[in-house]
Amino acid sequence: MSSDIQVPSDFFLSLEERKKSIREVILSTSIIAVAHIIVLLICKTLYGSKRTNKQISKNAYQIVNFMVNLSFGLFAMFICFYNPYKNNVLFASIFDKSPVSNHIFGYEQYAIFGALQVGYNLWSLPVGILAVNESLPMIAHHISVIFVCSLSCISHYGYRLHAPFLLGMYEVSSVPLAIINYIKDHKDEEWTKNRTVQQWNVKCKALFGVLFLLIRIIFGTPHCYQTIRAAYTSLNIMGDSLENHTWSDNSLICSFLRVWIFFSLLGQLVLYILQIHWARLIVYGLINIAKGGKKGSPDQERAKDE
């Protein structure tokens, strides 16, 4: 199958496109880092000695996550629903019957999603470990995203047809989760015990559960299938069609690029397994909400992971 695919003459996008992606990575990391510092200073001013430095750092991290998830989600919704490039990126994996190469190459206009995610995770990985003691699943999540998205933003082997959905729309479900986690972190304060706040918290939990299952599992699974299939096919292409590439005469570089694609494939598998793991916990939480229970809310176990 891979021998029938017309492959680009180079592994990487053009120099100009790579420079653009690198600028977007640096810019997104810088903007998020500056926003985090500003939010941190505001939180310290507002809370004063009422909360510890660790609690304030965690609150600032949660607020910035909310801002980033909302921004990414709105941008992705604009691309998916307004569709300025006239590409069927929302339902591409369901209705697109084109060859697998269509899911591997092209769509350079969507490289920005990979660049933004790399920039975001380059910030959230160290800050998450230092500020909130993030769990192993979330650390694995950040590292996997960096591997997958770095390929998307500078290589022809980018699977960018699915970038607006997988790297943008996914974040829509994280918006209510950020609110839930913020309220949970202030559960001992008087304002969170207000009946109205508690009611909205339950609604946010239900909304988060429904959005997560709808976006990341029901619509997301076909997209994940296509990108995993595309990554597996890319490994075969790298083995069968090296004579068509400008870097084919350097076995060391070829080996490095194949390892990169392998880790991208591995990262996609890890990310999907994490979605299934969280979805299982969310289903239990939604069942408990439907029964009127207080334990096992859809954010309870995933919040521990995050």
Secondary structure, DSSP 8 states (H G I E B T S, - for coil): -GGGS---SSSB--HHHHHHHHHHHHHHHHHHHHHHHHHHHHHHHHHTTSS-HHHHHHHHHHHHHHHHHHHHHHHHHIIIII-TT----SSHHHH--S-THHHHS--GGGHHHHHHHHHHHHHHHHHHHHHH---HHHHHHHHHHHHHHHHHHHBS---GGGHHHHTTGGGGGHHHHHHHHHHHHTTTSGGGGSHHHHHHHHHHHHHHHHHIIIIIIIIHHHHHHHHHHHHHHHHHHHHH-GGGSTTTT-HHHHHHHHHHHHHHHHHHHHHHHHHHHHHHHHHHHHHHHHTT-SSS-TTHHHHHH-
